[in-house]
Amino acid sequence: MAAAYEVSPRTVLRWIDGTRHPAGRHQDKLRLDAVEVQTTERGRERKAKQLAKLGAYPGITARVGRAHTFDISGSDAVRARDVHLGLTGDQATALARAQDESEMCEIIGEALAEYFNGGDGYGGFTAQDFEYDADGFDVS
Protein backbone atom coordinates (compact mmCIF):
# COMPACT_ATOMS: atom_id res chain seq x y z
CA MET A 1 0.00 0.00 0.00
CA ALA A 2 2.82 2.38 0.84
CA ALA A 3 4.30 1.97 -2.63
CA ALA A 4 0.92 2.54 -4.32
CA TYR A 5 0.50 5.82 -2.43
CA GLU A 6 4.19 6.77 -2.68
CA VAL A 7 4.57 7.13 1.10
CA SER A 8 6.60 5.29 3.70
CA PRO A 9 5.21 2.17 5.41
CA ARG A 10 5.32 4.13 8.69
CA THR A 11 2.95 6.74 7.21
CA VAL A 12 0.45 4.01 6.32
CA LEU A 13 0.68 2.65 9.89
CA ARG A 14 -0.05 6.15 11.23
CA TRP A 15 -3.12 6.37 8.98
CA ILE A 16 -4.32 3.02 10.27
CA ASP A 17 -3.79 3.77 13.97
CA GLY A 18 -5.34 7.23 13.61
CA THR A 19 -2.36 9.33 14.70
CA ARG A 20 -2.25 10.87 11.20
CA HIS A 21 -4.80 11.21 8.43
CA PRO A 22 -4.20 11.17 4.69
CA ALA A 23 -4.48 14.61 3.12
CA GLY A 24 -4.58 16.13 -0.34
CA ARG A 25 -3.97 13.71 -3.20
CA HIS A 26 -3.52 10.79 -0.79
CA GLN A 27 -6.94 11.40 0.75
CA ASP A 28 -8.55 11.70 -2.68
CA LYS A 29 -6.89 8.52 -3.97
CA LEU A 30 -7.79 6.58 -0.83
CA ARG A 31 -11.43 7.70 -1.09
CA LEU A 32 -11.62 6.72 -4.76
CA ASP A 33 -9.99 3.35 -4.11
CA ALA A 34 -12.40 2.63 -1.24
CA VAL A 35 -15.41 3.51 -3.38
CA GLU A 36 -14.12 1.41 -6.26
CA VAL A 37 -13.79 -1.66 -4.04
CA GLN A 38 -17.31 -1.20 -2.66
CA THR A 39 -18.92 -0.54 -6.03
CA THR A 40 -17.77 -3.61 -7.88
CA GLU A 41 -20.50 -6.14 -8.52
CA ARG A 42 -18.78 -8.62 -6.23
CA GLY A 43 -18.36 -6.00 -3.47
CA ARG A 44 -22.02 -4.94 -3.68
CA GLU A 45 -23.17 -8.55 -3.50
CA ARG A 46 -20.93 -9.25 -0.49
CA LYS A 47 -22.36 -6.19 1.30
CA ALA A 48 -25.91 -7.19 0.37
CA LYS A 49 -25.42 -10.65 1.89
CA GLN A 50 -24.02 -9.11 5.09
CA LEU A 51 -27.05 -6.79 5.36
CA ALA A 52 -29.53 -9.59 4.64
CA LYS A 53 -28.20 -11.48 7.67
CA LEU A 54 -29.06 -8.54 9.95
CA GLY A 55 -32.81 -9.14 9.71
CA ALA A 56 -35.84 -6.92 9.17
CA TYR A 57 -34.59 -3.88 11.11
CA PRO A 58 -30.79 -3.90 10.91
CA GLY A 59 -30.25 -0.45 12.40
CA ILE A 60 -29.16 1.04 9.06
CA THR A 61 -30.29 4.63 8.63
CA ALA A 62 -30.38 7.04 5.73
CA ARG A 63 -30.26 10.81 6.09
CA VAL A 64 -31.95 12.85 3.38
CA GLY A 65 -31.01 16.53 3.38
CA ARG A 66 -34.35 18.32 3.27
CA ALA A 67 -33.40 21.99 3.25
CA HIS A 68 -32.29 22.32 -0.35
CA THR A 69 -32.47 18.92 -1.99
CA PHE A 70 -35.88 17.56 -1.16
CA ASP A 71 -39.38 18.29 -2.55
CA ILE A 72 -42.68 16.56 -1.91
CA SER A 73 -44.99 16.49 -4.89
CA GLY A 74 -48.00 18.74 -4.31
CA SER A 75 -46.61 20.42 -1.18
CA ASP A 76 -45.23 23.91 -0.78
CA ALA A 77 -44.24 23.34 2.86
CA VAL A 78 -40.50 23.50 3.39
CA ARG A 79 -38.91 22.67 6.70
CA ALA A 80 -35.18 23.14 7.00
CA ARG A 81 -34.24 19.85 8.60
CA ASP A 82 -32.84 16.50 7.61
CA VAL A 83 -35.06 13.45 7.47
CA HIS A 84 -33.60 10.36 9.15
CA LEU A 85 -35.03 7.10 7.87
CA GLY A 86 -34.76 3.69 9.49
CA LEU A 87 -34.24 1.33 6.57
CA THR A 88 -35.65 -2.18 6.56
CA GLY A 89 -33.34 -5.09 5.90
CA ASP A 90 -34.79 -5.43 2.41
CA GLN A 91 -34.21 -1.75 1.65
CA ALA A 92 -30.62 -1.84 2.93
CA THR A 93 -29.93 -4.99 0.90
CA ALA A 94 -31.49 -3.44 -2.22
CA LEU A 95 -29.33 -0.32 -1.78
CA ALA A 96 -26.21 -2.48 -1.64
CA ARG A 97 -27.25 -4.18 -4.89
CA ALA A 98 -28.32 -0.97 -6.67
CA GLN A 99 -26.59 -0.60 -10.01
CA ASP A 100 -27.21 3.08 -10.63
CA GLU A 101 -28.52 6.33 -9.19
CA SER A 102 -32.11 5.78 -10.34
CA GLU A 103 -32.34 2.48 -8.44
CA MET A 104 -30.95 4.14 -5.30
CA CYS A 105 -33.44 7.00 -5.61
CA GLU A 106 -36.35 4.55 -5.97
CA ILE A 107 -35.32 2.69 -2.79
CA ILE A 108 -34.87 5.91 -0.79
CA GLY A 109 -38.17 7.17 -2.23
CA GLU A 110 -39.93 4.07 -0.88
CA ALA A 111 -38.39 4.65 2.55
CA LEU A 112 -39.50 8.31 2.44
CA ALA A 113 -43.05 7.27 1.52
CA GLU A 114 -43.17 4.87 4.48
CA TYR A 115 -41.80 7.59 6.78
CA PHE A 116 -44.30 10.25 5.71
CA ASN A 117 -47.23 7.83 5.53
CA GLY A 118 -46.71 6.99 9.19
CA GLY A 119 -47.50 3.32 8.74
CA ASP A 120 -50.32 1.39 7.13
CA GLY A 121 -53.58 3.20 6.49
CA TYR A 122 -52.14 6.72 6.64
CA GLY A 123 -51.00 9.16 4.01
CA GLY A 124 -50.91 7.93 0.50
CA PHE A 125 -47.43 8.90 -0.60
CA THR A 126 -45.54 6.76 -3.09
CA ALA A 127 -41.85 6.69 -3.95
CA GLN A 128 -42.59 8.81 -7.04
CA ASP A 129 -43.88 11.69 -4.88
CA PHE A 130 -40.37 12.59 -3.76
CA GLU A 131 -37.60 14.34 -5.63
CA TYR A 132 -34.19 15.08 -4.18
CA ASP A 133 -30.59 15.42 -5.17
CA ALA A 134 -28.98 11.97 -5.08
CA ASP A 135 -25.93 13.59 -3.48
CA GLY A 136 -28.22 14.86 -0.71
CA PHE A 137 -28.44 11.60 1.21
CA ASP A 138 -26.09 9.30 3.02
CA VAL A 139 -26.38 5.94 4.71
CA SER A 140 -24.91 4.91 8.05
C-alpha positions as MATLAB code, in Angstrom:
seq = 'MAAAYEVSPRTVLRWIDGTRHPAGRHQDKLRLDAVEVQTTERGRERKAKQLAKLGAYPGITARVGRAHTFDISGSDAVRARDVHLGLTGDQATALARAQDESEMCEIIGEALAEYFNGGDGYGGFTAQDFEYDADGFDVS';
ca = [
       0.000    0.000    0.000;
       2.822    2.381    0.841;
       4.298    1.966   -2.633;
       0.921    2.539   -4.316;
       0.500    5.820   -2.434;
       4.191    6.775   -2.683;
       4.574    7.132    1.100;
       6.598    5.290    3.704;
       5.208    2.169    5.411;
       5.317    4.133    8.691;
       2.953    6.741    7.213;
       0.454    4.005    6.324;
       0.681    2.651    9.889;
      -0.055    6.147   11.229;
      -3.120    6.372    8.976;
      -4.323    3.022   10.269;
      -3.786    3.774   13.968;
      -5.338    7.227   13.611;
      -2.356    9.335   14.699;
      -2.254   10.870   11.201;
      -4.796   11.205    8.431;
      -4.203   11.168    4.690;
      -4.481   14.606    3.117;
      -4.577   16.126   -0.342;
      -3.966   13.713   -3.201;
      -3.525   10.787   -0.788;
      -6.937   11.404    0.751;
      -8.547   11.700   -2.678;
      -6.891    8.519   -3.975;
      -7.795    6.583   -0.829;
     -11.430    7.703   -1.086;
     -11.618    6.715   -4.761;
      -9.988    3.349   -4.112;
     -12.398    2.632   -1.240;
     -15.413    3.509   -3.376;
     -14.121    1.409   -6.259;
     -13.788   -1.663   -4.043;
     -17.307   -1.198   -2.657;
     -18.919   -0.541   -6.029;
     -17.769   -3.615   -7.876;
     -20.504   -6.143   -8.521;
     -18.782   -8.624   -6.230;
     -18.361   -6.002   -3.473;
     -22.022   -4.943   -3.676;
     -23.169   -8.553   -3.498;
     -20.934   -9.250   -0.488;
     -22.358   -6.186    1.300;
     -25.913   -7.192    0.373;
     -25.419  -10.655    1.893;
     -24.022   -9.108    5.089;
     -27.045   -6.788    5.356;
     -29.528   -9.588    4.637;
     -28.200  -11.478    7.673;
     -29.059   -8.543    9.947;
     -32.813   -9.139    9.706;
     -35.843   -6.925    9.175;
     -34.591   -3.882   11.113;
     -30.792   -3.899   10.905;
     -30.245   -0.446   12.395;
     -29.162    1.035    9.059;
     -30.286    4.632    8.634;
     -30.376    7.041    5.732;
     -30.261   10.812    6.088;
     -31.953   12.854    3.378;
     -31.006   16.531    3.377;
     -34.354   18.319    3.266;
     -33.401   21.989    3.251;
     -32.292   22.320   -0.352;
     -32.467   18.918   -1.989;
     -35.885   17.557   -1.160;
     -39.379   18.293   -2.551;
     -42.683   16.557   -1.914;
     -44.992   16.494   -4.893;
     -48.004   18.743   -4.310;
     -46.611   20.419   -1.179;
     -45.230   23.905   -0.778;
     -44.241   23.340    2.858;
     -40.500   23.505    3.392;
     -38.910   22.674    6.701;
     -35.176   23.136    7.001;
     -34.243   19.851    8.598;
     -32.838   16.504    7.608;
     -35.056   13.445    7.472;
     -33.595   10.362    9.149;
     -35.027    7.100    7.869;
     -34.758    3.689    9.491;
     -34.241    1.333    6.566;
     -35.651   -2.177    6.562;
     -33.338   -5.089    5.900;
     -34.790   -5.433    2.406;
     -34.206   -1.748    1.650;
     -30.616   -1.841    2.930;
     -29.930   -4.992    0.903;
     -31.494   -3.444   -2.218;
     -29.331   -0.323   -1.783;
     -26.215   -2.477   -1.642;
     -27.252   -4.180   -4.890;
     -28.318   -0.970   -6.670;
     -26.593   -0.603  -10.015;
     -27.215    3.078  -10.625;
     -28.518    6.327   -9.185;
     -32.108    5.781  -10.337;
     -32.343    2.478   -8.436;
     -30.951    4.136   -5.295;
     -33.441    7.000   -5.611;
     -36.345    4.550   -5.966;
     -35.323    2.695   -2.788;
     -34.874    5.906   -0.787;
     -38.169    7.172   -2.229;
     -39.932    4.067   -0.881;
     -38.395    4.650    2.550;
     -39.495    8.313    2.439;
     -43.049    7.274    1.524;
     -43.170    4.871    4.482;
     -41.803    7.586    6.778;
     -44.304   10.254    5.713;
     -47.228    7.834    5.529;
     -46.709    6.990    9.193;
     -47.502    3.322    8.744;
     -50.316    1.386    7.132;
     -53.576    3.204    6.493;
     -52.139    6.720    6.638;
     -50.998    9.164    4.008;
     -50.911    7.926    0.496;
     -47.429    8.896   -0.599;
     -45.537    6.756   -3.088;
     -41.852    6.690   -3.949;
     -42.586    8.808   -7.035;
     -43.884   11.688   -4.882;
     -40.368   12.594   -3.760;
     -37.599   14.344   -5.631;
     -34.194   15.081   -4.177;
     -30.592   15.422   -5.173;
     -28.982   11.969   -5.081;
     -25.928   13.588   -3.483;
     -28.217   14.859   -0.706;
     -28.443   11.601    1.206;
     -26.093    9.299    3.020;
     -26.384    5.937    4.706;
     -24.910    4.915    8.046;
];
